[in-house]
């Protein structure tokens, strides 16, 4: 992590040192975070789409395909979370 230090001087106070930590993201870290986010969002959408279709149209013809995709994506999201592909604090 890169840290930036600057000094702030107020009129009636002593100089105060403020540390601002700026995360340095390289390409690999960005790809890891993208995989974590996209797998989680895809699994949530894959679970929601059949539910909305069932509630709106009363049919469940394609629910099995979407459910299988959601389960596979949820497993990938779990693996990505266990390998700490996501953010440090959530």
N, CA and C atoms as an extended XYZ file, in Angstrom:
270
Properties=species:S:1:pos:R:3:atomname:S:1:resname:S:1:resid:I:1 pbc="F F F"
N         0.834       -1.174        0.000 N   UNK     1
C         0.000        0.000        0.000 CA  UNK     1
C         0.881        1.240        0.000 C   UNK     1
N         0.511        2.186       -0.810 N   UNK     2
C         1.229        3.447       -0.849 CA  UNK     2
C         0.596        4.408        0.146 C   UNK     2
N         1.402        5.178        0.792 N   UNK     3
C         0.895        6.131        1.773 CA  UNK     3
C         1.361        7.527        1.387 C   UNK     3
N         0.456        8.471        1.491 N   UNK     4
C         0.763        9.870        1.192 CA  UNK     4
C         0.662       10.626        2.499 C   UNK     4
N         1.681       11.406        2.807 N   UNK     5
C         1.687       12.185        4.040 CA  UNK     5
C         1.714       13.657        3.668 C   UNK     5
N         0.836       14.414        4.296 N   UNK     6
C         0.847       15.850        4.074 CA  UNK     6
C         0.663       16.550        5.407 C   UNK     6
N         1.107       17.804        5.468 N   UNK     7
C         1.017       18.568        6.695 CA  UNK     7
C        -0.036       19.657        6.533 C   UNK     7
N        -0.927       19.729        7.509 N   UNK     8
C        -2.001       20.718        7.489 CA  UNK     8
C        -1.753       21.700        8.627 C   UNK     8
N        -1.784       22.985        8.321 N   UNK     9
C        -1.575       24.005        9.337 CA  UNK     9
C        -2.846       24.840        9.458 C   UNK     9
N        -3.382       24.882       10.657 N   UNK    10
C        -4.538       25.722       10.933 CA  UNK    10
C        -4.058       26.996       11.601 C   UNK    10
N        -4.896       28.018       11.628 N   UNK    11
C        -4.480       29.308       12.168 CA  UNK    11
C        -4.117       29.239       13.647 C   UNK    11
N        -4.926       28.541       14.435 N   UNK    12
C        -4.689       28.546       15.878 CA  UNK    12
C        -4.222       27.194       16.405 C   UNK    12
N        -3.811       26.306       15.550 N   UNK    13
C        -3.419       24.974       15.999 CA  UNK    13
C        -2.005       24.658       15.546 C   UNK    13
N        -1.461       23.636       16.166 N   UNK    14
C        -0.146       23.151       15.770 CA  UNK    14
C        -0.268       22.386       14.463 C   UNK    14
N         0.841       22.223       13.734 N   UNK    15
C         0.779       21.425       12.499 CA  UNK    15
C         0.359       19.979       12.808 C   UNK    15
N        -0.509       19.442       11.982 N   UNK    16
C        -1.043       18.090       12.169 CA  UNK    16
C        -0.641       17.257       10.965 C   UNK    16
N        -0.151       16.070       11.217 N   UNK    17
C         0.231       15.171       10.133 CA  UNK    17
C        -0.926       14.224        9.840 C   UNK    17
N        -1.342       14.187        8.580 N   UNK    18
C        -2.442       13.332        8.155 CA  UNK    18
C        -1.894       12.291        7.195 C   UNK    18
N        -2.209       11.031        7.483 N   UNK    19
C        -1.789        9.949        6.586 CA  UNK    19
C        -2.979        9.500        5.769 C   UNK    19
N        -2.843        9.575        4.467 N   UNK    20
C        -3.872        9.114        3.554 CA  UNK    20
C        -3.302        7.919        2.804 C   UNK    20
N        -3.956        6.780        2.961 N   UNK    21
C        -3.471        5.573        2.289 CA  UNK    21
C        -4.193        5.422        0.954 C   UNK    21
N        -3.422        5.377       -0.105 N   UNK    22
C        -3.960        5.223       -1.446 CA  UNK    22
C        -3.616        3.819       -1.917 C   UNK    22
N        -4.631        2.975       -2.177 N   UNK    23
C        -4.321        1.620       -2.620 CA  UNK    23
C        -3.733        1.627       -4.025 C   UNK    23
N        -2.687        0.863       -4.201 N   UNK    24
C        -2.044        0.743       -5.503 CA  UNK    24
C        -2.538       -0.543       -6.161 C   UNK    24
N        -3.348       -0.405       -7.193 N   UNK    25
C        -3.900       -1.565       -7.883 CA  UNK    25
C        -3.100       -1.842       -9.141 C   UNK    25
N        -2.559       -3.034       -9.210 N   UNK    26
C        -1.914       -3.442      -10.440 CA  UNK    26
C        -2.936       -4.220      -11.276 C   UNK    26
N        -2.527       -4.686      -12.422 N   UNK    27
C        -3.444       -5.369      -13.329 CA  UNK    27
C        -3.990       -6.646      -12.711 C   UNK    27
N        -3.158       -7.420      -12.040 N   UNK    28
C        -3.604       -8.679      -11.440 CA  UNK    28
C        -4.640       -8.437      -10.343 C   UNK    28
N        -4.444       -7.402       -9.534 N   UNK    29
C        -5.412       -7.089       -8.482 CA  UNK    29
C        -6.740       -6.649       -9.073 C   UNK    29
N        -6.698       -5.908      -10.152 N   UNK    30
C        -7.942       -5.489      -10.804 CA  UNK    30
C        -8.679       -6.675      -11.409 C   UNK    30
N        -7.960       -7.615      -12.008 N   UNK    31
C        -8.596       -8.804      -12.583 CA  UNK    31
C        -9.207       -9.651      -11.476 C   UNK    31
N        -8.501       -9.812      -10.365 N   UNK    32
C        -9.041      -10.575       -9.237 CA  UNK    32
C       -10.326       -9.975       -8.712 C   UNK    32
N       -10.331       -8.650       -8.520 N   UNK    33
C       -11.534       -7.986       -8.016 CA  UNK    33
C       -12.673       -8.072       -9.026 C   UNK    33
N       -12.372       -7.969      -10.331 N   UNK    34
C       -13.400       -8.094      -11.361 CA  UNK    34
C       -14.010       -9.492      -11.348 C   UNK    34
N       -13.188      -10.530      -11.234 N   UNK    35
C       -13.712      -11.901      -11.182 CA  UNK    35
C       -14.597      -12.099       -9.961 C   UNK    35
N       -14.179      -11.570       -8.834 N   UNK    36
C       -14.973      -11.708       -7.614 CA  UNK    36
C       -16.320      -11.008       -7.758 C   UNK    36
N       -16.297       -9.758       -8.239 N   UNK    37
C       -17.531       -8.991       -8.380 CA  UNK    37
C       -18.452       -9.568       -9.436 C   UNK    37
N       -17.906       -9.913      -10.593 N   UNK    38
C       -18.759      -10.378      -11.686 CA  UNK    38
C       -19.385      -11.729      -11.372 C   UNK    38
N       -18.659      -12.619      -10.708 N   UNK    39
C       -19.256      -13.916      -10.380 CA  UNK    39
C       -20.360      -13.764       -9.349 C   UNK    39
N       -20.188      -12.882       -8.390 N   UNK    40
C       -21.233      -12.653       -7.398 CA  UNK    40
C       -22.464      -11.998       -7.981 C   UNK    40
N       -22.264      -11.020       -8.838 N   UNK    41
C       -23.406      -10.330       -9.438 CA  UNK    41
C       -24.124      -11.232      -10.435 C   UNK    41
N       -23.382      -12.068      -11.158 N   UNK    42
C       -24.016      -12.970      -12.117 CA  UNK    42
C       -24.862      -14.009      -11.397 C   UNK    42
N       -24.372      -14.521      -10.283 N   UNK    43
C       -25.160      -15.524       -9.561 CA  UNK    43
C       -26.422      -14.902       -8.978 C   UNK    43
N       -26.331      -13.679       -8.493 N   UNK    44
C       -27.522      -13.000       -7.968 CA  UNK    44
C       -28.530      -12.757       -9.086 C   UNK    44
N       -28.054      -12.342      -10.241 N   UNK    45
C       -28.960      -12.109      -11.376 CA  UNK    45
C       -29.557      -13.416      -11.878 C   UNK    45
N       -28.771      -14.487      -11.878 N   UNK    46
C       -29.288      -15.768      -12.357 CA  UNK    46
C       -30.346      -16.338      -11.435 C   UNK    46
N       -30.278      -16.028      -10.160 N   UNK    47
C       -31.338      -16.440       -9.240 CA  UNK    47
C       -32.563      -15.535       -9.378 C   UNK    47
N       -32.355      -14.255       -9.661 N   UNK    48
C       -33.460      -13.299       -9.708 CA  UNK    48
C       -34.273      -13.397      -10.994 C   UNK    48
N       -33.630      -13.667      -12.122 N   UNK    49
C       -34.334      -13.688      -13.410 CA  UNK    49
C       -35.431      -14.754      -13.454 C   UNK    49
N       -35.186      -16.009      -13.043 N   UNK    50
C       -36.289      -16.976      -13.068 CA  UNK    50
C       -37.412      -16.614      -12.096 C   UNK    50
N       -37.053      -16.026      -10.967 N   UNK    51
C       -38.079      -15.635       -9.996 CA  UNK    51
C       -38.978      -14.546      -10.573 C   UNK    51
N       -38.371      -13.556      -11.208 N   UNK    52
C       -39.161      -12.475      -11.806 CA  UNK    52
C       -40.020      -13.029      -12.945 C   UNK    52
N       -39.454      -13.921      -13.758 N   UNK    53
C       -40.228      -14.535      -14.835 CA  UNK    53
C       -41.402      -15.345      -14.313 C   UNK    53
N       -41.186      -16.061      -13.233 N   UNK    54
C       -42.271      -16.851      -12.653 CA  UNK    54
C       -43.351      -15.957      -12.058 C   UNK    54
N       -42.929      -14.903      -11.366 N   UNK    55
C       -43.908      -14.004      -10.766 CA  UNK    55
C       -44.674      -13.215      -11.831 C   UNK    55
N       -44.014      -12.835      -12.933 N   UNK    56
C       -44.668      -12.026      -13.957 CA  UNK    56
C       -45.531      -12.861      -14.896 C   UNK    56
N       -45.006      -14.026      -15.322 N   UNK    57
C       -45.691      -14.801      -16.349 CA  UNK    57
C       -46.286      -16.101      -15.836 C   UNK    57
N       -45.902      -16.549      -14.665 N   UNK    58
C       -46.438      -17.778      -14.108 CA  UNK    58
C       -45.897      -19.031      -14.765 C   UNK    58
N       -44.815      -18.915      -15.509 N   UNK    59
C       -44.223      -20.076      -16.172 CA  UNK    59
C       -42.797      -20.294      -15.680 C   UNK    59
N       -42.384      -21.510      -15.668 N   UNK    60
C       -41.030      -21.834      -15.208 CA  UNK    60
C       -40.311      -22.722      -16.218 C   UNK    60
N       -40.436      -22.405      -17.493 N   UNK    61
C       -39.840      -23.234      -18.542 CA  UNK    61
C       -38.316      -23.159      -18.553 C   UNK    61
N       -37.748      -21.986      -18.405 N   UNK    62
C       -36.289      -21.832      -18.470 CA  UNK    62
C       -35.655      -21.689      -17.100 C   UNK    62
N       -36.404      -21.950      -16.065 N   UNK    63
C       -35.871      -21.759      -14.713 CA  UNK    63
C       -34.734      -22.724      -14.414 C   UNK    63
N       -34.794      -23.945      -14.948 N   UNK    64
C       -33.744      -24.928      -14.635 CA  UNK    64
C       -32.393      -24.506      -15.206 C   UNK    64
N       -32.386      -23.968      -16.416 N   UNK    65
C       -31.125      -23.521      -17.019 CA  UNK    65
C       -30.542      -22.352      -16.235 C   UNK    65
N       -31.365      -21.398      -15.900 N   UNK    66
C       -30.877      -20.259      -15.119 CA  UNK    66
C       -30.448      -20.693      -13.723 C   UNK    66
N       -31.154      -21.636      -13.137 N   UNK    67
C       -30.789      -22.108      -11.802 CA  UNK    67
C       -29.437      -22.810      -11.825 C   UNK    67
N       -29.185      -23.624      -12.848 N   UNK    68
C       -27.889      -24.297      -12.969 CA  UNK    68
C       -26.767      -23.275      -13.140 C   UNK    68
N       -26.992      -22.257      -13.969 N   UNK    69
C       -25.980      -21.206      -14.147 CA  UNK    69
C       -25.743      -20.460      -12.848 C   UNK    69
N       -26.810      -20.231      -12.079 N   UNK    70
C       -26.668      -19.521      -10.809 CA  UNK    70
C       -25.889      -20.343       -9.798 C   UNK    70
N       -26.124      -21.650       -9.755 N   UNK    71
C       -25.401      -22.512       -8.814 CA  UNK    71
C       -23.920      -22.563       -9.176 C   UNK    71
N       -23.611      -22.701      -10.459 N   UNK    72
C       -22.210      -22.736      -10.890 CA  UNK    72
C       -21.532      -21.396      -10.575 C   UNK    72
N       -22.214      -20.301      -10.849 N   UNK    73
C       -21.638      -18.990      -10.564 CA  UNK    73
C       -21.480      -18.765       -9.063 C   UNK    73
N       -22.421      -19.234       -8.269 N   UNK    74
C       -22.300      -19.102       -6.818 CA  UNK    74
C       -21.109      -19.916       -6.303 C   UNK    74
N       -20.866      -21.077       -6.891 N   UNK    75
C       -19.687      -21.871       -6.506 CA  UNK    75
C       -18.399      -21.131       -6.864 C   UNK    75
N       -18.362      -20.522       -8.051 N   UNK    76
C       -17.183      -19.736       -8.433 CA  UNK    76
C       -16.992      -18.533       -7.512 C   UNK    76
N       -18.104      -17.916       -7.110 N   UNK    77
C       -18.014      -16.793       -6.183 CA  UNK    77
C       -17.475      -17.252       -4.832 C   UNK    77
N       -17.906      -18.425       -4.379 N   UNK    78
C       -17.396      -18.965       -3.124 CA  UNK    78
C       -15.911      -19.255       -3.191 C   UNK    78
N       -15.479      -19.841       -4.296 N   UNK    79
C       -14.045      -20.134       -4.467 CA  UNK    79
C       -13.246      -18.832       -4.521 C   UNK    79
N       -13.767      -17.846       -5.265 N   UNK    80
C       -13.071      -16.548       -5.347 CA  UNK    80
C       -13.009      -15.877       -3.988 C   UNK    80
N       -14.044      -16.046       -3.176 N   UNK    81
C       -14.027      -15.450       -1.834 CA  UNK    81
C       -13.044      -16.174       -0.926 C   UNK    81
N       -12.994      -17.497       -1.034 N   UNK    82
C       -12.052      -18.264       -0.206 CA  UNK    82
C       -10.597      -17.963       -0.584 C   UNK    82
N       -10.358      -17.680       -1.854 N   UNK    83
C        -9.009      -17.337       -2.289 CA  UNK    83
C        -8.695      -15.855       -2.088 C   UNK    83
N        -9.602      -15.131       -1.429 N   UNK    84
C        -9.439      -13.704       -1.096 CA  UNK    84
C        -9.248      -12.858       -2.351 C   UNK    84
N       -10.091      -13.098       -3.368 N   UNK    85
C       -10.064      -12.268       -4.569 CA  UNK    85
C       -10.777      -10.952       -4.340 C   UNK    85
N       -11.600      -10.865       -3.327 N   UNK    86
C       -12.381       -9.671       -3.064 CA  UNK    86
C       -11.597       -8.643       -2.288 C   UNK    86
N       -12.290       -7.635       -1.784 N   UNK    87
C       -11.593       -6.593       -1.014 CA  UNK    87
C       -11.142       -7.116        0.339 C   UNK    87
N       -10.192       -6.405        0.930 N   UNK    88
C        -9.651       -6.816        2.228 CA  UNK    88
C       -10.699       -6.735        3.318 C   UNK    88
N       -11.472       -5.659        3.335 N   UNK    89
C       -12.551       -5.506        4.310 CA  UNK    89
C       -13.854       -5.318        3.556 C   UNK    89
N       -14.870       -6.021        4.005 N   UNK    90
C       -16.158       -5.907        3.328 CA  UNK    90
C       -17.249       -5.780        4.356 C   UNK    90
